[in-house]
């Protein structure tokens, strides 16, 4: 089944964009697709253990969507540069998350049978 790569560039300052990215990723994961979520910019903090949850009317909380993605075998990646700018290290991340750079994103997003979406 084709992979879905979702890049989220917004954090809690634009909750609808943030939640849409996670909703689409969680839905794809639940349907059996391979899912990779990339967190960049202000979205980077949502890969950190103990980060504030985000709730939006008519949506499950961000934490529930994130857990669903990881439980289905999806990956969660925080951008290397974004992590460095915010002082985030691997030790700060939730279980199952990682830090990786642009080369890894390009490889995933341009892989055969991959679809990349940016929010």
N, CA, C and O atoms as a GROMACS GRO file, in nm:
protein
  476
    1UNK      N    1   0.086  -0.118   0.000
    1UNK     CA    2   0.000   0.000   0.000
    1UNK      C    3   0.090   0.124   0.000
    1UNK      O    4   0.192   0.126   0.069
    2UNK      N    5   0.055   0.227  -0.076
    2UNK     CA    6   0.137   0.348  -0.084
    2UNK      C    7   0.153   0.417   0.052
    2UNK      O    8   0.066   0.410   0.139
    3UNK      N    9   0.266   0.483   0.068
    3UNK     CA   10   0.295   0.556   0.192
    3UNK      C   11   0.241   0.698   0.185
    3UNK      O   12   0.229   0.757   0.077
    4UNK      N   13   0.210   0.753   0.301
    4UNK     CA   14   0.169   0.892   0.311
    4UNK      C   15   0.268   0.964   0.401
    4UNK      O   16   0.292   0.922   0.514
    5UNK      N   17   0.325   1.072   0.349
    5UNK     CA   18   0.418   1.155   0.425
    5UNK      C   19   0.347   1.288   0.449
    5UNK      O   20   0.310   1.358   0.354
    6UNK      N   21   0.327   1.324   0.576
    6UNK     CA   22   0.257   1.447   0.612
    6UNK      C   23   0.355   1.538   0.682
    6UNK      O   24   0.413   1.503   0.785
    7UNK      N   25   0.374   1.657   0.626
    7UNK     CA   26   0.461   1.757   0.688
    7UNK      C   27   0.373   1.864   0.750
    7UNK      O   28   0.292   1.928   0.682
    8UNK      N   29   0.390   1.882   0.879
    8UNK     CA   30   0.311   1.981   0.952
    8UNK      C   31   0.401   2.097   0.992
    8UNK      O   32   0.501   2.078   1.062
    9UNK      N   33   0.366   2.215   0.946
    9UNK     CA   34   0.450   2.333   0.970
    9UNK      C   35   0.393   2.429   1.073
    9UNK      O   36   0.454   2.531   1.105
   10UNK      N   37   0.275   2.397   1.126
   10UNK     CA   38   0.208   2.487   1.220
   10UNK      C   39   0.187   2.420   1.354
   10UNK      O   40   0.164   2.299   1.361
   11UNK      N   41   0.194   2.499   1.460
   11UNK     CA   42   0.168   2.450   1.594
   11UNK      C   43   0.034   2.501   1.643
   11UNK      O   44  -0.058   2.524   1.565
   12UNK      N   45   0.024   2.518   1.774
   12UNK     CA   46  -0.101   2.559   1.838
   12UNK      C   47  -0.147   2.698   1.795
   12UNK      O   48  -0.262   2.734   1.818
   13UNK      N   49  -0.058   2.777   1.734
   13UNK     CA   50  -0.098   2.911   1.688
   13UNK      C   51  -0.194   2.903   1.569
   13UNK      O   52  -0.265   3.000   1.541
   14UNK      N   53  -0.197   2.790   1.500
   14UNK     CA   54  -0.293   2.764   1.393
   14UNK      C   55  -0.348   2.624   1.414
   14UNK      O   56  -0.312   2.530   1.342
   15UNK      N   57  -0.437   2.610   1.514
   15UNK     CA   58  -0.483   2.476   1.554
   15UNK      C   59  -0.554   2.398   1.444
   15UNK      O   60  -0.543   2.276   1.440
   16UNK      N   61  -0.625   2.465   1.356
   16UNK     CA   62  -0.695   2.389   1.252
   16UNK      C   63  -0.596   2.324   1.155
   16UNK      O   64  -0.617   2.210   1.114
   17UNK      N   65  -0.490   2.393   1.118
   17UNK     CA   66  -0.390   2.334   1.030
   17UNK      C   67  -0.318   2.219   1.101
   17UNK      O   68  -0.296   2.113   1.041
   18UNK      N   69  -0.282   2.239   1.226
   18UNK     CA   70  -0.216   2.136   1.305
   18UNK      C   71  -0.303   2.012   1.316
   18UNK      O   72  -0.258   1.900   1.290
   19UNK      N   73  -0.427   2.031   1.354
   19UNK     CA   74  -0.517   1.918   1.376
   19UNK      C   75  -0.553   1.849   1.244
   19UNK      O   76  -0.571   1.727   1.241
   20UNK      N   77  -0.564   1.924   1.136
   20UNK     CA   78  -0.593   1.863   1.007
   20UNK      C   79  -0.481   1.769   0.965
   20UNK      O   80  -0.507   1.659   0.917
   21UNK      N   81  -0.357   1.812   0.984
   21UNK     CA   82  -0.243   1.726   0.951
   21UNK      C   83  -0.248   1.596   1.030
   21UNK      O   84  -0.230   1.488   0.973
   22UNK      N   85  -0.271   1.606   1.160
   22UNK     CA   86  -0.275   1.485   1.243
   22UNK      C   87  -0.399   1.401   1.215
   22UNK      O   88  -0.392   1.278   1.222
   23UNK      N   89  -0.512   1.463   1.184
   23UNK     CA   90  -0.634   1.388   1.152
   23UNK      C   91  -0.616   1.308   1.025
   23UNK      O   92  -0.652   1.190   1.020
   24UNK      N   93  -0.560   1.370   0.922
   24UNK     CA   94  -0.537   1.299   0.796
   24UNK      C   95  -0.438   1.185   0.817
   24UNK      O   96  -0.458   1.075   0.767
   25UNK      N   97  -0.330   1.212   0.890
   25UNK     CA   98  -0.230   1.108   0.916
   25UNK      C   99  -0.289   0.992   0.996
   25UNK      O  100  -0.265   0.876   0.963
   26UNK      N  101  -0.367   1.022   1.098
   26UNK     CA  102  -0.427   0.916   1.180
   26UNK      C  103  -0.528   0.835   1.100
   26UNK      O  104  -0.538   0.713   1.116
   27UNK      N  105  -0.603   0.901   1.013
   27UNK     CA  106  -0.700   0.832   0.929
   27UNK      C  107  -0.628   0.738   0.831
   27UNK      O  108  -0.671   0.625   0.810
   28UNK      N  109  -0.520   0.786   0.772
   28UNK     CA  110  -0.442   0.703   0.680
   28UNK      C  111  -0.382   0.583   0.754
   28UNK      O  112  -0.382   0.471   0.702
   29UNK      N  113  -0.330   0.608   0.874
   29UNK     CA  114  -0.272   0.498   0.952
   29UNK      C  115  -0.378   0.394   0.986
   29UNK      O  116  -0.352   0.274   0.980
   30UNK      N  117  -0.497   0.440   1.022
   30UNK     CA  118  -0.605   0.348   1.057
   30UNK      C  119  -0.651   0.267   0.936
   30UNK      O  120  -0.703   0.156   0.951
   31UNK      N  121  -0.630   0.321   0.816
   31UNK     CA  122  -0.670   0.250   0.695
   31UNK      C  123  -0.561   0.155   0.646
   31UNK      O  124  -0.576   0.090   0.543
   32UNK      N  125  -0.451   0.148   0.720
   32UNK     CA  126  -0.345   0.053   0.685
   32UNK      C  127  -0.230   0.110   0.605
   32UNK      O  128  -0.139   0.037   0.568
   33UNK      N  129  -0.233   0.238   0.577
   33UNK     CA  130  -0.122   0.298   0.503
   33UNK      C  131   0.000   0.317   0.593
   33UNK      O  132  -0.013   0.332   0.714
   34UNK      N  133   0.116   0.315   0.532
   34UNK     CA  134   0.239   0.352   0.602
   34UNK      C  135   0.237   0.503   0.614
   34UNK      O  136   0.223   0.573   0.513
   35UNK      N  137   0.253   0.556   0.736
   35UNK     CA  138   0.241   0.700   0.758
   35UNK      C  139   0.367   0.752   0.826
   35UNK      O  140   0.419   0.694   0.921
   36UNK      N  141   0.414   0.864   0.773
   36UNK     CA  142   0.528   0.935   0.831
   36UNK      C  143   0.487   1.080   0.851
   36UNK      O  144   0.450   1.148   0.755
   37UNK      N  145   0.493   1.128   0.976
   37UNK     CA  146   0.458   1.266   1.006
   37UNK      C  147   0.586   1.342   1.039
   37UNK      O  148   0.664   1.301   1.125
   38UNK      N  149   0.605   1.451   0.970
   38UNK     CA  150   0.721   1.538   0.991
   38UNK      C  151   0.675   1.666   1.058
   38UNK      O  152   0.584   1.734   1.009
   39UNK      N  153   0.738   1.700   1.170
   39UNK     CA  154   0.704   1.820   1.245
   39UNK      C  155   0.814   1.924   1.225
   39UNK      O  156   0.930   1.901   1.258
   40UNK      N  157   0.775   2.039   1.171
   40UNK     CA  158   0.870   2.147   1.147
   40UNK      C  159   0.818   2.274   1.210
   40UNK      O  160   0.700   2.283   1.245
   41UNK      N  161   0.904   2.374   1.223
   41UNK     CA  162   0.862   2.501   1.281
   41UNK      C  163   0.800   2.481   1.418
   41UNK      O  164   0.849   2.402   1.498
   42UNK      N  165   0.692   2.552   1.443
   42UNK     CA  166   0.626   2.544   1.574
   42UNK      C  167   0.561   2.409   1.601
   42UNK      O  168   0.530   2.378   1.716
   43UNK      N  169   0.540   2.330   1.498
   43UNK     CA  170   0.484   2.195   1.519
   43UNK      C  171   0.586   2.104   1.588
   43UNK      O  172   0.548   2.001   1.644
   44UNK      N  173   0.712   2.141   1.585
   44UNK     CA  174   0.819   2.058   1.644
   44UNK      C  175   0.793   2.023   1.789
   44UNK      O  176   0.827   1.913   1.833
   45UNK      N  177   0.733   2.114   1.863
   45UNK     CA  178   0.714   2.088   2.006
   45UNK      C  179   0.615   1.975   2.032
   45UNK      O  180   0.609   1.923   2.144
   46UNK      N  181   0.537   1.936   1.933
   46UNK     CA  182   0.438   1.830   1.953
   46UNK      C  183   0.499   1.690   1.942
   46UNK      O  184   0.428   1.590   1.946
   47UNK      N  185   0.630   1.685   1.927
   47UNK     CA  186   0.701   1.559   1.936
   47UNK      C  187   0.772   1.543   2.069
   47UNK      O  188   0.840   1.444   2.094
   48UNK      N  189   0.757   1.644   2.155
   48UNK     CA  190   0.827   1.648   2.284
   48UNK      C  191   0.739   1.589   2.394
   48UNK      O  192   0.620   1.619   2.404
   49UNK      N  193   0.801   1.507   2.476
   49UNK     CA  194   0.733   1.448   2.592
   49UNK      C  195   0.682   1.559   2.682
   49UNK      O  196   0.756   1.651   2.718
   50UNK      N  197   0.556   1.551   2.720
   50UNK     CA  198   0.497   1.649   2.811
   50UNK      C  199   0.454   1.778   2.744
   50UNK      O  200   0.419   1.874   2.813
   51UNK      N  201   0.456   1.782   2.610
   51UNK     CA  202   0.411   1.904   2.543
   51UNK      C  203   0.261   1.922   2.567
   51UNK      O  204   0.188   1.825   2.586
   52UNK      N  205   0.219   2.045   2.566
   52UNK     CA  206   0.079   2.077   2.592
   52UNK      C  207  -0.010   2.014   2.484
   52UNK      O  208   0.020   2.023   2.365
   53UNK      N  209  -0.118   1.952   2.527
   53UNK     CA  210  -0.212   1.893   2.432
   53UNK      C  211  -0.289   2.005   2.363
   53UNK      O  212  -0.302   2.115   2.416
   54UNK      N  213  -0.340   1.975   2.246
   54UNK     CA  214  -0.421   2.072   2.171
   54UNK      C  215  -0.557   2.009   2.150
   54UNK      O  216  -0.569   1.893   2.110
   55UNK      N  217  -0.659   2.087   2.177
   55UNK     CA  218  -0.796   2.041   2.156
   55UNK      C  219  -0.867   2.141   2.067
   55UNK      O  220  -0.844   2.262   2.075
   56UNK      N  221  -0.954   2.089   1.982
   56UNK     CA  222  -1.029   2.171   1.889
   56UNK      C  223  -1.167   2.108   1.876
   56UNK      O  224  -1.180   1.986   1.870
   57UNK      N  225  -1.269   2.190   1.871
   57UNK     CA  226  -1.406   2.139   1.861
   57UNK      C  227  -1.419   2.041   1.745
   57UNK      O  228  -1.366   2.064   1.636
   58UNK      N  229  -1.490   1.933   1.768
   58UNK     CA  230  -1.522   1.830   1.669
   58UNK      C  231  -1.401   1.747   1.626
   58UNK      O  232  -1.405   1.682   1.522
   59UNK      N  233  -1.296   1.748   1.705
   59UNK     CA  234  -1.176   1.670   1.674
   59UNK      C  235  -1.130   1.599   1.800
   59UNK      O  236  -1.142   1.653   1.911
   60UNK      N  237  -1.075   1.479   1.785
   60UNK     CA  238  -1.010   1.419   1.902
   60UNK      C  239  -0.891   1.506   1.941
   60UNK      O  240  -0.840   1.581   1.858
   61UNK      N  241  -0.846   1.498   2.065
   61UNK     CA  242  -0.728   1.576   2.105
   61UNK      C  243  -0.606   1.533   2.025
   61UNK      O  244  -0.597   1.419   1.978
   62UNK      N  245  -0.512   1.624   2.010
   62UNK     CA  246  -0.390   1.596   1.937
   62UNK      C  247  -0.319   1.473   1.993
   62UNK      O  248  -0.269   1.390   1.917
   63UNK      N  249  -0.315   1.461   2.124
   63UNK     CA  250  -0.246   1.346   2.186
   63UNK      C  251  -0.306   1.214   2.140
   63UNK      O  252  -0.233   1.117   2.119
   64UNK      N  253  -0.438   1.207   2.125
   64UNK     CA  254  -0.504   1.084   2.081
   64UNK      C  255  -0.471   1.054   1.935
   64UNK      O  256  -0.449   0.939   1.898
   65UNK      N  257  -0.468   1.157   1.852
   65UNK     CA  258  -0.434   1.137   1.711
   65UNK      C  259  -0.288   1.091   1.698
   65UNK      O  260  -0.258   1.000   1.621
   66UNK      N  261  -0.200   1.155   1.773
   66UNK     CA  262  -0.057   1.118   1.771
   66UNK      C  263  -0.039   0.974   1.816
   66UNK      O  264   0.035   0.898   1.753
   67UNK      N  265  -0.105   0.936   1.923
   67UNK     CA  266  -0.096   0.798   1.973
   67UNK      C  267  -0.148   0.698   1.870
   67UNK      O  268  -0.091   0.590   1.855
   68UNK      N  269  -0.255   0.733   1.800
   68UNK     CA  270  -0.312   0.644   1.698
   68UNK      C  271  -0.213   0.623   1.584
   68UNK      O  272  -0.200   0.511   1.533
   69UNK      N  273  -0.145   0.727   1.544
   69UNK     CA  274  -0.045   0.717   1.437
   69UNK      C  275   0.068   0.624   1.479
   69UNK      O  276   0.106   0.533   1.404
   70UNK      N  277   0.121   0.646   1.598
   70UNK     CA  278   0.232   0.564   1.647
   70UNK      C  279   0.189   0.420   1.672
   70UNK      O  280   0.265   0.327   1.645
   71UNK      N  281   0.068   0.400   1.724
   71UNK     CA  282   0.019   0.265   1.753
   71UNK      C  283   0.001   0.183   1.625
   71UNK      O  284   0.012   0.061   1.627
   72UNK      N  285  -0.026   0.250   1.515
   72UNK     CA  286  -0.044   0.182   1.386
   72UNK      C  287   0.090   0.163   1.314
   72UNK      O  288   0.092   0.117   1.199
   73UNK      N  289   0.200   0.197   1.380
   73UNK     CA  290   0.331   0.178   1.318
   73UNK      C  291   0.382   0.298   1.242
   73UNK      O  292   0.485   0.289   1.175
   74UNK      N  293   0.311   0.410   1.251
   74UNK     CA  294   0.356   0.531   1.184
   74UNK      C  295   0.478   0.590   1.254
   74UNK      O  296   0.511   0.554   1.367
   75UNK      N  297   0.544   0.681   1.185
   75UNK     CA  298   0.661   0.746   1.244
   75UNK      C  299   0.634   0.894   1.264
   75UNK      O  300   0.551   0.954   1.196
   76UNK      N  301   0.704   0.950   1.360
   76UNK     CA  302   0.694   1.092   1.394
   76UNK      C  303   0.835   1.146   1.397
   76UNK      O  304   0.919   1.100   1.474
   77UNK      N  305   0.862   1.244   1.312
   77UNK     CA  306   0.997   1.298   1.299
   77UNK      C  307   0.995   1.448   1.323
   77UNK      O  308   0.912   1.520   1.268
   78UNK      N  309   1.090   1.494   1.405
   78UNK     CA  310   1.110   1.637   1.428
   78UNK      C  311   1.228   1.680   1.343
   78UNK      O  312   1.333   1.616   1.344
   79UNK      N  313   1.211   1.788   1.272
   79UNK     CA  314   1.315   1.844   1.186
   79UNK      C  315   1.440   1.877   1.269
   79UNK      O  316   1.430   1.936   1.377
   80UNK      N  317   1.557   1.839   1.218
   80UNK     CA  318   1.683   1.862   1.288
   80UNK      C  319   1.706   2.010   1.320
   80UNK      O  320   1.732   2.045   1.435
   81UNK      N  321   1.696   2.096   1.220
   81UNK     CA  322   1.720   2.238   1.242
   81UNK      C  323   1.618   2.298   1.339
   81UNK      O  324   1.652   2.379   1.424
   82UNK      N  325   1.494   2.257   1.324
   82UNK     CA  326   1.387   2.308   1.411
   82UNK      C  327   1.412   2.265   1.555
   82UNK      O  328   1.392   2.342   1.648
   83UNK      N  329   1.455   2.140   1.572
   83UNK     CA  330   1.485   2.090   1.706
   83UNK      C  331   1.601   2.168   1.766
   83UNK      O  332   1.594   2.209   1.882
   84UNK      N  333   1.705   2.189   1.690
   84UNK     CA  334   1.822   2.262   1.740
   84UNK      C  335   1.785   2.404   1.781
   84UNK      O  336   1.832   2.453   1.884
   85UNK      N  337   1.702   2.472   1.701
   85UNK     CA  338   1.662   2.610   1.734
   85UNK      C  339   1.582   2.617   1.863
   85UNK      O  340   1.580   2.720   1.930
   86UNK      N  341   1.517   2.507   1.898
   86UNK     CA  342   1.433   2.504   2.018
   86UNK      C  343   1.498   2.428   2.133
   86UNK      O  344   1.436   2.410   2.238
   87UNK      N  345   1.620   2.384   2.115
   87UNK     CA  346   1.690   2.311   2.220
   87UNK      C  347   1.634   2.173   2.247
   87UNK      O  348   1.649   2.120   2.357
   88UNK      N  349   1.568   2.114   2.146
   88UNK     CA  350   1.509   1.980   2.161
   88UNK      C  351   1.613   1.876   2.124
   88UNK      O  352   1.680   1.886   2.021
   89UNK      N  353   1.627   1.775   2.209
   89UNK     CA  354   1.718   1.663   2.181
   89UNK      C  355   1.637   1.534   2.174
   89UNK      O  356   1.518   1.532   2.208
   90UNK      N  357   1.703   1.427   2.130
   90UNK     CA  358   1.636   1.296   2.123
   90UNK      C  359   1.578   1.257   2.259
   90UNK      O  360   1.472   1.196   2.267
   91UNK      N  361   1.649   1.293   2.367
   91UNK     CA  362   1.604   1.257   2.502
   91UNK      C  363   1.473   1.327   2.540
   91UNK      O  364   1.403   1.283   2.631
   92UNK      N  365   1.439   1.436   2.471
   92UNK     CA  366   1.317   1.511   2.500
   92UNK      C  367   1.193   1.456   2.430
   92UNK      O  368   1.081   1.493   2.464
   93UNK      N  369   1.212   1.368   2.334
   93UNK     CA  370   1.102   1.324   2.248
   93UNK      C  371   1.015   1.216   2.311
   93UNK      O  372   1.059   1.142   2.399
   94UNK      N  373   0.890   1.211   2.264
   94UNK     CA  374   0.801   1.104   2.306
   94UNK      C  375   0.854   0.973   2.248
   94UNK      O  376   0.928   0.973   2.150
   95UNK      N  377   0.815   0.863   2.309
   95UNK     CA  378   0.859   0.732   2.260
   95UNK      C  379   0.810   0.712   2.117
   95UNK      O  380   0.692   0.735   2.087
   96UNK      N  381   0.898   0.670   2.031
   96UNK     CA  382   0.862   0.646   1.892
   96UNK      C  383   0.895   0.762   1.800
   96UNK      O  384   0.885   0.748   1.678
   97UNK      N  385   0.933   0.877   1.854
   97UNK     CA  386   0.969   0.992   1.772
   97UNK      C  387   1.120   0.996   1.751
   97UNK      O  388   1.196   0.935   1.826
   98UNK      N  389   1.162   1.069   1.648
   98UNK     CA  390   1.304   1.082   1.618
   98UNK      C  391   1.331   1.222   1.564
   98UNK      O  392   1.238   1.298   1.535
   99UNK      N  393   1.457   1.255   1.551
   99UNK     CA  394   1.500   1.379   1.489
   99UNK      C  395   1.574   1.342   1.362
   99UNK      O  396   1.661   1.254   1.364
  100UNK      N  397   1.540   1.406   1.250
  100UNK     CA  398   1.608   1.380   1.122
  100UNK      C  399   1.600   1.506   1.036
  100UNK      O  400   1.519   1.595   1.061
  101UNK      N  401   1.684   1.509   0.935
  101UNK     CA  402   1.696   1.629   0.853
  101UNK      C  403   1.630   1.622   0.717
  101UNK      O  404   1.557   1.528   0.685
  102UNK      N  405   1.658   1.724   0.638
  102UNK     CA  406   1.594   1.743   0.508
  102UNK      C  407   1.621   1.627   0.412
  102UNK      O  408   1.533   1.590   0.334
  103UNK      N  409   1.741   1.570   0.417
  103UNK     CA  410   1.772   1.460   0.325
  103UNK      C  411   1.678   1.341   0.349
  103UNK      O  412   1.631   1.277   0.255
  104UNK      N  413   1.651   1.312   0.476
  104UNK     CA  414   1.559   1.202   0.508
  104UNK      C  415   1.417   1.235   0.463
  104UNK      O  416   1.346   1.147   0.414
  105UNK      N  417   1.375   1.361   0.480
  105UNK     CA  418   1.242   1.401   0.435
  105UNK      C  419   1.230   1.386   0.284
  105UNK      O  420   1.132   1.330   0.234
  106UNK      N  421   1.328   1.434   0.211
  106UNK     CA  422   1.324   1.426   0.065
  106UNK      C  423   1.318   1.279   0.021
  106UNK      O  424   1.243   1.245  -0.070
  107UNK      N  425   1.397   1.194   0.085
  107UNK     CA  426   1.396   1.052   0.049
  107UNK      C  427   1.258   0.991   0.071
  107UNK      O  428   1.210   0.917  -0.015
  108UNK      N  429   1.194   1.021   0.183
  108UNK     CA  430   1.060   0.967   0.209
  108UNK      C  431   0.955   1.025   0.115
  108UNK      O  432   0.873   0.952   0.060
  109UNK      N  433   0.960   1.156   0.097
  109UNK     CA  434   0.855   1.224   0.019
  109UNK      C  435   0.862   1.192  -0.130
  109UNK      O  436   0.762   1.202  -0.200
  110UNK      N  437   0.980   1.154  -0.179
  110UNK     CA  438   0.994   1.126  -0.322
  110UNK      C  439   1.007   0.977  -0.352
  110UNK      O  440   1.035   0.938  -0.465
  111UNK      N  441   0.988   0.894  -0.251
  111UNK     CA  442   0.995   0.749  -0.272
  111UNK      C  443   0.883   0.705  -0.368
  111UNK      O  444   0.776   0.766  -0.372
  112UNK      N  445   0.909   0.599  -0.445
  112UNK     CA  446   0.803   0.547  -0.531
  112UNK      C  447   0.678   0.514  -0.449
  112UNK      O  448   0.689   0.462  -0.338
  113UNK      N  449   0.564   0.544  -0.502
  113UNK     CA  450   0.434   0.517  -0.436
  113UNK      C  451   0.411   0.600  -0.311
  113UNK      O  452   0.321   0.568  -0.233
  114UNK      N  453   0.488   0.705  -0.287
  114UNK     CA  454   0.464   0.792  -0.171
  114UNK      C  455   0.386   0.915  -0.215
  114UNK      O  456   0.405   0.968  -0.325
  115UNK      N  457   0.299   0.959  -0.127
  115UNK     CA  458   0.228   1.086  -0.147
  115UNK      C  459   0.266   1.176  -0.031
  115UNK      O  460   0.260   1.134   0.085
  116UNK      N  461   0.305   1.298  -0.062
  116UNK     CA  462   0.343   1.393   0.041
  116UNK      C  463   0.241   1.507   0.046
  116UNK      O  464   0.202   1.563  -0.056
  117UNK      N  465   0.199   1.539   0.169
  117UNK     CA  466   0.107   1.651   0.193
  117UNK      C  467   0.172   1.745   0.291
  117UNK      O  468   0.240   1.702   0.384
  118UNK      N  469   0.153   1.874   0.270
  118UNK     CA  470   0.210   1.974   0.360
  118UNK      C  471   0.098   2.060   0.417
  118UNK      O  472   0.016   2.116   0.343
  119UNK      N  473   0.097   2.070   0.549
  119UNK     CA  474  -0.002   2.154   0.619
  119UNK      C  475   0.072   2.264   0.691
  119UNK      O  476   0.010   2.347   0.757
   0.00000   0.00000   0.00000
